[in-house]
Every structure is written in C-alpha cells, then in structure tokens.
Amino acid sequence: MPHDHSHAHIDPESGDRRVSIAIWANGLLTVAQIVGGILSGSLALIADALHNFSDMASLVIAFAARKIARRPADERMTFGYGRIEIVAALINYTTLILIGFYLIYEGGMRMIDPPEVAGWTVVILGGVALVVDTLTAVLTYSMQKGSVNIRALFLHNLSDALASVAVIVGGSLIILYDIRWVDPAITIGIALYILYLAFTEIGGPIRTLMLGSPPDLDCDAVIEAMREIEGVEDVHHVHLWQMQEHEAALDCHVVMTDEGWSRLEEVKADLKGSLTDRFGINHSSLEFEHTDHAHKNADLYGHGDAANGSDRKEASHP
C-alpha cells in the first residue's frame, strides 16, 4: 500500500499574505483587549488578550520560519532549512503550555476573591475578538493541512475563537446576574483547553526533532519489503526518520547474497523503487555488504557498537 505524503499546496506568496494579515489583526486585537481588560477588571478578557498575543508572536515566528525554510541546502545546512518550521511549531506549543499554567494560577487567585467586572466591555471586546479569531482561523485553515508549523497557528486561533465565545458568555452572565466568579472560572476553563490542545499536538514536533520514524509509516513493513527483494539476504543498522515534515528518509545496511552481489545495481534500483512506490521514501542511503563479509550480530535498528567493529545483538527476523 503506498505511503501517502500528499498535502495541501498553497502558493507561498499567497500564504505569506494570509499570515501577514493575521499578524496585524491579532496585534490590534491584543492591544484592544489588554486595555479593555484593565479598564473593565476582567481577567478572562486579559487571558484572551495574552492568548492572542501569543498568537501574534506565533504568527511572526511562523512567518519567519516559512521564509527561512525555502532556503536551499548549503555547506552549513546540508539537509536544507525545512526543519525550522518544526522548531517554530515546538516554540509555539511551548508558549501555549506556559500561558495555560499561568492563567490557571491567576484564575485560581481570583476565584478566591472575585473582583468587580464591567460586563458590557467584556461582551463588546469579546465579540470583536471572536470576529478576528475566526478570520485568522479561516486564513490559516487550508494551509494547516500540510504544515505542522501552520497547524500550531490554526489551533492557537481555533482555541482563541472558542475562548472568545466563553468570554462573551461570561460577560453576559455578569450583566444579567452579577455572577463575578464566572470570569475567573471561564479563565481556568480556557486555560485547561489551551493545555489540552498543546499537550495533544506537541508530541509530533518533538518526535520529528528527535529523529523519530514517521508516525504513519510501518517500519516492520518497510524492512519486510526490503528483505523480499530478490538478491537481498537481510538488512540491519536501519534508520528511518523525517528529514522534513513530509519527507521520509531511510539509511541502512543491506546484506547481499552471492547472486545479488553480482547484479548489485539492479538490486539497488529494485530496492529504491520499492521504497518510493510503496512507502513514499524518496531519500534512501544504502550500504551494501556481501554475505561473506557482513556485520555479525548486528542490531536491526540503530548503529550498534561501531567502536568494536561489530554489534551487540542479533538482527531480528520476522
């Protein structure tokens, strides 16, 4: 079964314009919400403002990352600069987590002693925030399908839109019933949702930066497919990782039979063709060993104890 690496393609210039619009919109909204939150005494509004500020910072980081990621490979970055978007996503999720914990603390303090809140200011600015958050989410929706960097932004904006709805509801309750504790309670609810989103999504960027195998790739199936190629006796020292978000790569040693060794280039072409067609692995580095001179007791994954010239445990077979 082919490994699908398809994703939405957005014209780079169009994508940059969308992110630029979102940056300005979130920047103006943040200033308005902070001023409104201070004047009204609403922590929920300030919480939403801080979240929007983190969005603006995230948008700036993502915008810069998109630009840097297009640079070609050079002598300093031989794999290119594409991973900068993974780094940007990790930074954005980390800021979400920090903001989430801070808001829980502040909300808890205000639950103990709820202050007076100007409900109409909260409702009006919450409505403006909802419009801006929805606009930003719409701008980044189609882009987030093919980029973990933009997906982090989209989730920021989606959580902002939901937070704005909560702020409006809270302000309405304050106007109608003077329920002051609802403002810090909504703040804590927003924070918990932020933490849920961040912890759910942060694993992907971490896995990529740790050179983990692509999460949607069956490593055992890849190895089995390689062993099935005529002329291949076994494989070991297998490394599977993501060079960039949508580029899987493989590096391994291939043990050849006598027959396979005599037609090495043909077997190599069969291996690379199978990796590309069945699993979408377009970048593979293969080191070939004759069965009579292959590493003994080689690890299937990793590189083993290279210093000793041989490896620790016997290669596994299906």
URLIN-V786425 format. One record per backbone hydrogen bond with DSSP energy under -0.5 kcal/mol. NH is the residue of the N-H (numbers start at 1). CO is the residue of the C=O. If there is no record, write none. Layout:
BEGIN
NH	CO
NH	CO
END
This chain:
BEGIN
4	2
5	3
10	8
15	11
16	12
17	13
18	14
19	15
20	16
21	17
22	18
23	19
24	20
25	21
26	22
27	23
28	24
29	25
30	26
31	27
32	28
33	29
34	30
35	31
36	32
37	33
38	34
39	35
40	36
41	37
42	37
43	41
46	42
47	43
48	44
49	45
50	46
51	47
52	48
53	49
54	50
55	51
56	52
57	53
58	54
59	55
60	56
61	57
62	58
63	59
64	60
65	61
66	62
67	63
68	64
69	65
70	66
70	67
71	68
74	77
80	77
81	71
84	81
85	82
86	83
87	83
88	84
89	85
90	86
91	87
92	88
93	89
94	90
95	91
96	92
97	93
98	94
99	95
100	96
101	97
102	98
103	99
104	100
105	101
106	102
107	103
108	104
109	105
110	106
111	107
112	108
113	109
118	40
119	117
122	118
123	119
124	120
125	121
126	122
127	123
128	124
129	125
130	126
131	127
132	128
133	129
134	130
135	131
136	132
137	133
138	134
139	135
140	136
141	137
142	138
144	140
145	141
146	143
147	144
151	147
152	148
153	149
154	150
155	151
156	152
157	153
158	154
159	155
160	156
161	157
162	158
163	159
164	160
165	161
166	162
167	163
168	164
169	165
170	166
171	167
172	168
173	169
174	170
175	171
176	172
177	173
178	173
178	174
179	173
180	178
182	179
183	180
184	180
185	181
186	182
187	183
188	184
189	185
190	186
191	187
192	188
193	189
194	190
195	191
196	192
197	193
198	194
199	195
200	196
201	197
202	198
204	201
205	201
206	202
207	203
208	204
209	205
210	206
211	208
212	207
217	214
219	217
222	218
223	219
224	220
225	221
226	222
227	223
228	224
229	226
232	229
233	231
233	255
234	255
236	253
237	299
238	300
239	251
241	249
242	212
243	241
243	247
244	247
247	244
248	246
249	241
250	283
251	239
252	285
253	236
254	287
255	234
255	253
256	254
256	289
257	231
261	257
262	258
263	259
263	260
264	261
267	263
268	264
269	265
270	266
271	267
272	268
273	269
274	270
275	271
276	272
277	273
278	274
279	274
279	275
280	276
281	275
282	280
283	248
284	282
285	250
286	284
287	252
288	286
289	254
291	256
293	290
294	291
302	238
306	304
308	305
309	306
310	305
311	296
END
